[in-house]
Amino acid sequence: MAYALVLTRGKDQGLSAALIRAARDAAAESGAEPGVPLWLGAETACEIPCGAAPASLLMNVRLALCGNAIDANAVPTAHRRKRLLLADMDSTIIGCECIDEIADFAGVKEKVAGITERAMRGELVFEDALRERVALLKGLPETTLEQVFLERVRLNPGARTLVATMAASGATTALVSGGFTFFTTRVATAAGFSLSQANTLLAEHGVLTGRVKEPILGRTAKLEMLLRLRAEHRYLPEETLVVGDGANDLDMIGAAGLGVAYHAKPVVAEAAGARIDHGDLTTLLYLQGYREAELVQA
């Protein structure tokens, strides 16, 4: 099977010819049979064709690039451009955890954020952790959600370009979250996703009740959405791309043709087929072989 070793820039460091040579040399020493490097974007992304991807390949390449804010991943060249994008929302498409920001208005952000962190690391059952956190929001005005969206929610760099570029190529784009529909509907519109799915916060007379609509959509529901969309559109498993950062993303990441950990918790970064530790969301396009000139700037 043929592979592409894809090197992409970090936030504060671009690629250089010297770094490309170091990565290619490491690939050769690993037995990957590297070919001639191809620039996908000047100082932004480069791919090196490889005849194989030995187990030691990425370890050796990343070691050769140690100390540089450069991401290195190896992806199969077959079915490289994906037909389905399924993305987590909190800390992936946007830069915050919405429930933590809501909790700030209730004066319990530190407590809620601690639970969120443990849940995303896989130390807690997601559904139980969500119920516990939502209970702490009881009594907040429902208008707080709009305030959080306007003041705290921001798309991560590259989000619009990622979605617009894949949509322009005919891909289905979906946003899935263990968070709340109030935010996913708005974020999906802002980023350009065609579909979204999340949980519903319950309110009565304009006040949060401290409850969430059951059944809670968590780790299993995310996987089910991937499988449902794949079946509905008759996509091959290899034609799907999933990106996320927390433990409740693990199942859908594992079932994707290309599962990517984005600035993720250790348990996710270690399990995913690809990982982005330094770059922005446009890295997902370079992993698919898009050139910089093909990116749709939205």
C-alpha positions in Angstrom: 0.0 0.0 0.0 1.2 3.5 -0.8 1.3 6.2 1.8 2.0 9.9 2.0 4.1 11.3 4.8 2.5 14.7 5.4 4.4 17.4 7.2 2.5 20.6 8.2 3.4 23.8 9.9 2.6 24.8 13.4 1.1 28.1 14.5 4.4 29.8 14.9 6.8 27.8 12.7 6.8 27.2 9.0 8.4 24.3 7.1 11.9 24.5 5.6 13.9 22.5 3.2 16.1 21.4 6.0 13.2 20.0 8.0 11.9 18.2 4.9 15.3 16.6 4.4 15.5 15.5 8.0 12.1 13.9 7.8 12.9 12.2 4.5 16.1 10.8 5.9 14.3 9.5 9.0 11.7 7.9 6.7 14.4 6.2 4.7 16.1 4.8 7.8 12.7 3.4 8.8 12.4 1.5 5.5 9.5 3.6 4.2 11.0 3.9 0.7 10.4 7.7 0.5 10.2 9.4 -2.9 10.6 13.0 -4.0 8.9 15.6 -1.6 6.0 17.6 -3.0 5.1 21.0 -1.6 1.4 21.4 -1.0 1.8 25.0 0.2 4.9 27.2 0.6 6.4 26.7 4.1 2.9 25.3 5.0 2.6 21.7 4.0 4.7 19.1 2.2 4.1 15.4 1.4 6.7 12.7 0.8 5.4 9.6 -1.0 6.3 6.4 0.7 6.1 2.8 -0.5 5.4 1.6 3.0 4.6 2.8 6.5 6.6 0.7 9.0 5.7 0.9 12.6 8.8 2.9 13.4 8.1 5.5 10.7 6.3 8.2 12.6 8.3 7.7 15.8 11.5 8.2 13.9 10.3 11.2 11.8 8.8 12.9 14.9 12.1 12.3 16.7 14.0 13.9 13.8 11.7 16.9 14.1 11.8 17.1 17.8 11.9 20.7 19.1 10.1 22.0 16.0 6.4 22.8 16.0 5.7 20.6 13.0 3.0 17.9 12.7 4.0 14.6 10.9 1.4 12.0 9.9 1.3 9.1 7.4 -1.9 8.5 5.5 -2.8 5.9 2.8 -3.1 7.4 -0.6 -6.2 5.3 -1.6 -9.5 7.1 -1.0 -7.5 10.0 0.2 -10.0 12.8 -0.4 -12.9 12.1 2.0 -16.6 12.3 1.2 -17.8 12.7 4.8 -16.5 15.1 7.5 -17.8 14.5 11.0 -16.4 16.9 13.5 -16.7 17.4 17.3 -17.5 20.9 18.4 -16.1 22.0 21.8 -12.3 22.4 21.7 -12.2 21.2 18.1 -14.3 23.4 15.8 -14.5 26.1 18.5 -11.9 27.1 21.0 -13.8 26.6 24.3 -16.0 24.2 26.2 -19.4 25.8 26.2 -20.6 24.2 29.4 -17.6 25.6 31.2 -18.4 29.1 30.0 -22.0 28.8 31.0 -20.9 27.7 34.4 -18.8 30.9 34.7 -22.0 32.9 34.8 -23.2 30.6 37.7 -20.0 31.1 39.6 -19.1 27.4 39.3 -16.7 27.3 36.4 -13.8 25.8 38.3 -15.9 22.9 39.5 -17.6 22.3 36.2 -14.3 22.6 34.2 -12.7 20.1 36.5 -15.4 17.6 35.7 -15.2 18.4 32.0 -11.5 17.8 32.0 -11.8 14.4 33.7 -14.6 13.3 31.4 -12.6 14.3 28.3 -9.7 12.3 29.6 -11.9 9.3 29.9 -11.8 9.1 33.6 -15.6 9.5 34.0 -18.7 8.2 32.3 -19.7 11.0 29.9 -23.4 10.8 30.5 -23.1 10.9 34.3 -20.6 13.7 34.1 -22.9 15.7 31.9 -25.9 15.3 34.3 -23.7 16.4 37.2 -22.5 19.5 35.4 -25.9 20.5 34.1 -27.4 20.2 37.6 -25.0 23.0 38.7 -26.5 25.3 36.1 -30.0 25.2 37.6 -31.6 28.6 38.0 -29.5 30.4 35.4 -31.5 32.6 33.0 -31.9 31.0 29.6 -30.6 34.2 28.1 -27.2 33.3 29.5 -26.7 30.9 26.5 -26.9 33.8 24.0 -24.5 35.8 26.1 -22.0 32.9 26.1 -22.3 32.4 22.4 -21.8 36.1 21.6 -19.0 36.7 24.1 -17.1 33.4 24.4 -17.6 31.2 21.4 -15.1 31.6 18.6 -14.3 29.3 15.6 -10.9 27.8 15.7 -8.5 28.9 12.9 -9.2 27.1 9.7 -12.7 25.9 10.6 -14.5 27.7 7.8 -11.9 26.9 5.2 -12.0 23.2 6.2 -15.7 22.9 5.8 -16.0 25.1 2.7 -13.3 23.3 0.9 -14.7 19.8 1.6 -18.2 21.0 0.8 -17.0 22.5 -2.5 -15.6 19.0 -3.4 -19.0 17.4 -2.7 -18.4 16.1 0.8 -21.1 15.9 3.4 -20.2 17.9 6.5 -21.6 17.3 9.9 -21.1 18.7 13.4 -21.7 16.4 16.3 -21.4 17.3 20.0 -22.0 16.0 23.5 -22.8 19.7 24.2 -26.0 21.6 23.4 -28.1 22.3 20.4 -28.3 26.0 21.3 -24.6 26.2 20.3 -24.3 23.5 17.6 -27.0 25.0 15.4 -25.3 28.4 15.6 -21.8 27.1 15.2 -22.8 24.9 12.3 -24.2 27.9 10.5 -21.2 30.0 11.2 -18.7 27.3 10.0 -20.9 26.1 7.1 -21.8 22.6 8.2 -24.8 21.1 6.6 -25.9 18.9 9.6 -25.6 19.1 13.4 -26.5 16.9 16.4 -26.2 17.6 20.1 -28.1 17.5 23.5 -30.9 19.7 24.5 -30.7 21.8 27.7 -34.1 22.0 29.4 -35.6 25.3 30.5 -38.9 26.4 32.0 -40.2 30.0 32.1 -36.9 31.2 30.7 -34.8 29.5 33.4 -32.5 26.5 33.1 -33.9 23.5 35.1 -30.6 21.8 35.7 -31.6 18.9 33.5 -30.8 17.8 29.9 -33.2 15.9 27.6 -32.8 12.2 27.8 -31.4 10.0 26.3 -28.1 11.9 26.4 -26.1 11.8 23.2 -22.6 10.9 24.1 -19.8 8.6 22.9 -22.1 5.9 21.4 -24.4 8.5 19.7 -21.4 10.0 18.0 -20.4 6.7 16.5 -24.1 6.0 15.5 -24.2 9.3 13.6 -21.1 8.3 11.7 -22.5 4.9 10.8 -25.9 6.4 9.9 -24.5 9.0 7.6 -22.1 6.5 6.0 -25.0 4.1 5.3 -27.4 6.9 4.0 -24.9 8.2 1.5 -23.3 4.8 0.8 -19.8 5.9 1.6 -17.1 3.5 2.1 -15.5 3.5 5.6 -12.3 4.7 4.0 -14.1 7.7 2.6 -14.9 9.2 6.0 -12.9 11.7 8.1 -13.6 12.3 11.8 -11.9 14.9 14.1 -12.2 15.3 17.8 -10.3 15.9 21.0 -11.9 14.1 23.9 -12.6 10.6 25.1 -16.2 10.6 23.9 -14.8 11.0 20.4 -12.8 7.8 20.6 -15.3 5.4 19.0 -16.1 7.6 16.0 -12.5 8.3 15.5 -11.7 4.6 15.6 -14.4 3.8 13.0 -13.4 6.5 10.5 -11.2 6.0 7.4 -9.1 8.8 8.8 -9.6 9.5 12.5 -7.7 12.6 13.7 -7.0 13.8 17.2 -7.0 17.7 17.3 -4.9 19.2 20.1 -6.4 16.3 22.0 -6.3 14.7 25.4 -3.5 12.0 25.6 -5.8 9.1 25.5 -7.2 10.3 22.1 -3.9 11.4 20.6 -2.4 8.0 21.3 -5.4 6.1 19.8 -6.0 8.2 16.7 -4.6 7.3 13.2 -3.4 10.9 12.9 -2.8 13.8 15.3 -2.6 17.5 15.0 -0.6 19.0 17.9 0.7 22.2 16.4 -1.3 23.2 13.3 -4.8 24.5 12.7 -7.8 22.8 11.1 -6.6 23.3 7.5 -4.1 20.5 8.4 -7.0 18.2 7.7 -7.1 19.3 4.1 -3.4 18.8 3.6 -3.7 15.3 5.0 -6.2 14.7 2.2 -3.7 16.0 -0.4 -5.3 19.4 -1.1 -2.9 22.0 -2.3 -3.0 25.5 -0.8 -4.3 26.9 -4.1 -7.4 24.6 -3.8 -8.4 25.8 -0.4 -11.7 27.7 -0.3 -11.3 30.8 1.9 -14.7 31.3 3.5 
